[in-house]
Every structure is written in C-alpha cells, then in structure tokens.
Amino acid sequence: MTGFWPIFKRDLFALFVTPMAWALMVIFLLLEGLNFYWLTVHFANQVDLAVDHGPLQWFFGETVLFYLPLLMLPPALTMRSFAEERRAGTIESLLTAPVSTPGIVLAKWCASFVTYLVAWAPTVLYIVILRRAGEVDWRVVASSYLGVILIGASFLAIGVLMSAMSKSQFVAVLLSLAVTVGLFILGIGEFVFDRGLAHDICSHVSIWSQMADFSKGQIDSRYVVFHLSLIVLPLFICVRVVDSWRWG
Amino acid sequence: MSDTSRNHRSDDGVVTRSTKAVSALGVLAAMAIALLVNIVSARHYARWDFTTAKLYTLSHATLSTVRGLEQNVDVQVLLSASDPLYGSVKNLLEVIRSNTTRLSVTFVDPDRYPAEFVAIQQKYDIVAGRSEDGRVVTDAAIIVASRDRHWFITAEDLVDFSEVDDGRTKSKLEQSITGGIRAVLGGKRSRICFTSGHGEYSLDDSSGQGLGEFRDRLQKNNYDAETIDTTRSDPAKALEACDAVVVAGPSTAFSQTESDALMARMRAGMSGFFLLNPIFDTERKTQLPTGLESVTRLFGIGLANDFVFELDDDSRVPRGTGEIFFPSLEAHATTEGLVGLSMAVTGLRVVAIRSRSLDVVGDGVRPVTILKTSERAFGMKNFHAWAEKGGEPTPTVDDRRGPLAIGLAAELANAPDSSQTHGARLVVLGTANLVLGQNWRDMALRGNALLAGNIMSWVAARPPIVDIPAKITPAATLRITEASLQEIVRYVLLFMPGAALLIGVAVYLRRRSRDDRSDHGEKKKGSLSHDDSSSENEENR
C-alpha cells in the first residue's frame, strides 16, 4: 500500500478543483431534488396501503430519477482515473515512482468513492425535511444509505477498471456505463423470467430489488456479498492490468 | 522502474511467459472464487431487520409454527405485481421461507397469468374485479392450502389503515399468514348444522333452489355441514355437537322445545345464522311467527311480521312490485369485499327477495345493521289484504317506514369461564334467498354468495389461533402545506444545486486566475531567461 496517501490526496484534490465534478454535483442534486419534490407532492396528497411503502422507499429506489444518478455518477467520477493519466503521459512517472500497484488502484478508487459520498451527503437534508413533515425511521435511513454506498462502491470499482482498460476517458465512461446499465437491465429480468435459474440469477444481481430491500430496512447477506465481490474483483483485475503496464 | 517489476523481467528485458500466465490465471481464479462465494451466499443467506418496528422479525408464534411444520403447506399469492401490498407480502414470505422447507410459495399475478388465475379462481371460488387502473383485484389476496384444507386471506386481513390515526398503517401480515398456516393444519373442523322439519331449504338439493352449492362451499372452506331434524329427535341432543346452526327459510314455526334448546346452546356459545323470510298461513291469510323470536331477542334482534316493498327505483329491480330489491350494506366483518371501494371495484350487489324487516329490541346486546332498505321502502303489515286487491303497494299508517333493517348481526358477551375469545354470534336476515344455489351459478347474484360466505365465516369463526400484535409503521402521509411545498422547491431545486454551482464557479475562477498567474510568471521567467541568455551571448562574444 506504499504511496496510497499522496495519490489519494492528489486524486481527490484533482476531482474537486475541476469544474466537471461540480457540474456533476449540480446535475445530481437537480435530479435528486426533482425526485424528492415529486415524492413530497405524492405523499402530501395520498398514501399507499402498503405497510412498508412510504416516502423513504420512494426516494431510495422507486423512480428512475434515483437510478439515473446511481448508474451515471460512478462512470463519470472514475473515467479520468487511469485513462487521463495515460492520455497525458503522467502514468509513466506514477509507475516509476516508489508506489505499489494496489496502493495506486486503491487510492484512485478511494478518491472517487469519497467524491461519491460527498455528492450524496446533501441528500441527508431531504431526510431532515421529511422528518419535519412526517415520520422517519432513522434505522431504515441508515440501511438505505448502506445500499447506496455498496452499489456506488461496486460501480466505482468497475469504473476504475474500465478506465484502466482504455486510453480515452470517453471510451472508459462508455465501457463503465455498458457494464453498470447492463447489470441493471439484467436485474430487471427478475420480473420477466418465471421461476428458475434465469430468474434466480437476475434477482441476485437486481439493483432494483436490492434497493427495495435496503430502503425497507432489510439487509440481506446475499446482496452484501455480491457487492463486496463486485468491489474486490474489479479492483484486483485492475491491479493486474496496471502491473502489466509495468512489465511493459 | 520499480524493483518489483524488474523481478518479472528476464535478463534480455522481456517479461517471461510464465509471469503473464500466472497473472491471467490469478484473474481467472479470482473470478471463479467470486462466483463461488456468490453461489454459496445465495444458498445460505441471512436477512437482518433494521426497522424500528421490527417489521420483518418473526414472532415466536410464527417461528414455532413454521419450524414445527410436519406437512407441506402451499401459499398462493394472488396479488398483482403493481399492488402496493405485493412487496410487503413477498418480503415476509421470504423471511418465513428461510425458516422452513415445508412451505412453498407461488405468486400468481392475475394480470400476467390470467389463465392460471382463472383456474385458481374456479378451484377456490374466488371473486375478482378490476380496479380503476386496470389491476385485477380479488377477494382473496392469499390462499394457504395444505392437503384438503385451505384458508383465504383478504387484503383487509393484511393491513389496517387509519386516516384518523395520521395515515398510520398497521401491518397484520404476519398475523394473517401465520393464522392461515395454523388454520390449515390438522385440528377440528367446525360443524355447521342445518335445521330441517320446518320446510327449510334442503342441504341435499343441488338445484338453484337448494342448499347443495352452499354446502359444497362450506366443505371447501374446512367446515362439516350436516342436516339435523329438531322436530323428530331431542333438539338439545341434536344441537349438542354443532358449532353453529343455520335456519334457512323455514315455512312453519319452531316449537317452544326447539326454541328453548336453541337458546340454551347459544347461551353456551353456539352461533347461528337465521334466514327468516316471512311465513304465511295461506288458509287463515295471516303472517305467522317463526317461533324463534325468543332466540333472536336474546341477541337484541326483533322479527317484524311484515313484508318489505322497496319503492326506490334505484334500489329495486324494474319488474315486480318492489319485493325484489338491492339492500344497501353497512360496514361490518360480514360485508367485507362488498362495501366501499370493494363494491366499486367488483360491482357486486346483494339482491333480497321476499323479505321481512328486523328490529333492535331490548337494552342488552346492541346488534349491528348489515343490510338495510332505502328510506322509501316500507314493511307492509297486512300483506294478504294487499295481495287480494293487487295493484301497486302503497304504505298505510300501520306499516313500518324505511329505512328498514333486513340484516342484523350481534354477538353475546363471552362467559367469564369460557376458553373462547368471543361469545355466541348470530346473524339474522329477513330473507332466505342468499344461501340458495342460484347465487353461485348466476354471476348477477354473486354478491349474495359472497355475503353468505362472509356471514358463515364470521358466525363460525374459531377463536383466533395466533396472537401477534399488529406492527405500527411510520405514517406514510406528509403534513405539507402549499407554502411549505414552495419552500421545499426552493431548497431542493434552487438553493442546493445553486450552492454547488456557485462553488464550482468559484473553483473554476480561482483555478483560472492561478493558471493566469502561473502563465504570467512563466512568461516573465521566460523573458528573464531570454535576457540572461543575451547577456551570456554578449559575454561569449
């Protein structure tokens, strides 16, 4: 893990001093704000009979406005990780510096992860507003954010890997989107296939179902294991990819 | 180049093939391990309930029920995927299923699998209608079945919603499902006795004018239905083994002995369903008492000797003189699925033919009206006088004026030493056509069939077998005024993104000015170095 801190700080700083990170933040807050506004209008006028279907469940996973940033933000945050370094030629100096490959990969993933958390942080204010207008189960809020964190972390890991596999930021973002959106669409198969292997596979990877559970205050070990493996595996492959550059 | 990477190179600087192969194998192994870990985790998983109300944590009653299952139990969920209760039911069943291998769960979405749904509909005699948004809504949301027994759970059984309680929802999912599982497991079947010997409709008559269809439905619902003739044998002995008694349209009066025997059994906890249409003595041209007046009086229900005519055009069928009409239903356990939204969805109505009116009498038990006429209806006291004369029926001063109760339900207080959770129950209807076979054959009369089934379930209800308190969830409503909504719009759509935008602009401007300064510095440095080089040149020269 040699060299983790300097690279982490440099990448984190680089993300926040570029206007792009803030532009992403503005778009993210606009989408989530719109999502929140719609839910307040909905629940101010009517209620659902379901026992576990309230404003929190709506906010964390009932609309496309939630999934849009969840799918788009990680590729946008990670596209520069390695692709930009390779394009600018700075990767050579990084590889020749006395830093370990896992240190480089983890530092880049952690920097984008912290940025991702910072982007989601203002949404806590929505929950505070909800608390003032109604009732909020804070334990359910915690499990909902755990879902957001796990899904985000795994998508960021995929994004870092895709950035390492391409020289262009644009290609990196496209590849990341292809994987994350593909995963999301595969999950929808849960509602398409009848009971069987295909249904089980789709429901295992279904981001929709996972968020539905997390937002209801249910933490399922299957989903936690799935996302932990989706964090570790791409980062491990990424380490091997970066190592291969060192070998020439 | 780092030491590590140098180690991978051979002397001539080329990466060995074995290093690449090991690396590729490592990636493949990692993928395989990730896959295996996921397969194992999918088979052996745990779910943690983070809700404050412990919505998904099973009670001891449920755990002991499902873990102790010795026979297979099938649960069929007939909810549309878009139903708000679908997710909640699915979650709970998933948790229950993780505790037993004896429970199989099938989801039959009526919208996606209409053929499969129709088959279940016919097998279990389920009523279905469509909601405003096109969803299929059934009177049974879940069917719990095991061997030859089954149990229906309606949407109303699953959740309590109270607008007066700030839109708070109380989950009864676990209670209902566990109750359903216990209901289909072994135990004693309720015994329903149908009286005979007074010209009642026959249990063995499978025609549209008999009780054969009703008997079949009762048997499908885990009841034993049998006929008892209280006129021939000792009525007290005949009633001894009955959990509930049905008197379906007698045409002659019950004797005092029979009445006393019924009263004694009902005081002891037996329930009853009396369908007492007007009885006429055609020779004397008078309306006869049923002989059950003292029994019904015990429950605060009086039987009027009259004949109801409905004069409101919206509440009667166009043909006839108003003796066939549509009584309105009042909210009660016996009218679930037929009142309010359910009625609007299914469009089912109850049809009453030849009815007497009922009264609330005495100061003890207060019966609840479940069926009543319109305000324009009246109960004709002297039916024979009008029958001889003919013409349109018109109320006289002696007649009872609407709205008239033609269905009352009452429950006695439970005896202090009783093991039952409620006392004897009695439902009295002023008409007898609700239990006839035609109600199950003619779709236009399905409202009658549903009401008869509901009444029987309520009357013969066994004591609740599970005691799981309803779980209170946070109120789903938001107390938001128009002004605060505007404030929310300003905060979430203007101030928060606006703040991020301002910070972004500030970062951009600061960076730009720093870049400008560094450019300027480099230029200056460049010009300085140019001066230096000129002087150096001069010196060289």
Interface residues (C-beta under 8 A of the other chain):
Chain A: F16 V17 T18 P19 A21 W22 A23 M25 V26 L29 L30 E32 G33 L34 F36 Y37 T40 V41 F43 A44 V47 D48 L49 A50 V51 D52 H53 G54 P55 L95 T96 P98 S100 P122 L125 Y126 I129 L130 A133 G134 E135 V136 D137 W138 R139 V140 A142 S143 F191 D200 H204 A212 D213 K216 G217 Q218 I219 D220 S221 R222 V225 F226 S229 L230 V232 L233 F236 I237 R240 D243 S244 R246 W247 G248
Chain B: M1 S2 T4 S5 H8 R9 G13 V15 T19 K20 S23 G26 V27 A30 M31 A34 V37 N38 S41 A42 Y45 A46 R47 W48 D49 F50 T51 T52 A53 L55 Y56 A81 P84 L85 G87 S88 N91 A155 V159 F161 G167 T169 K170 S171 L173 K471 T473 P474 A475 A476 T477 L478 R479 I480 S484 L485 I488 V489 Y491 V492 L493 M496 P497 A500 L501 I503 G504 V505 V507 Y508 R511
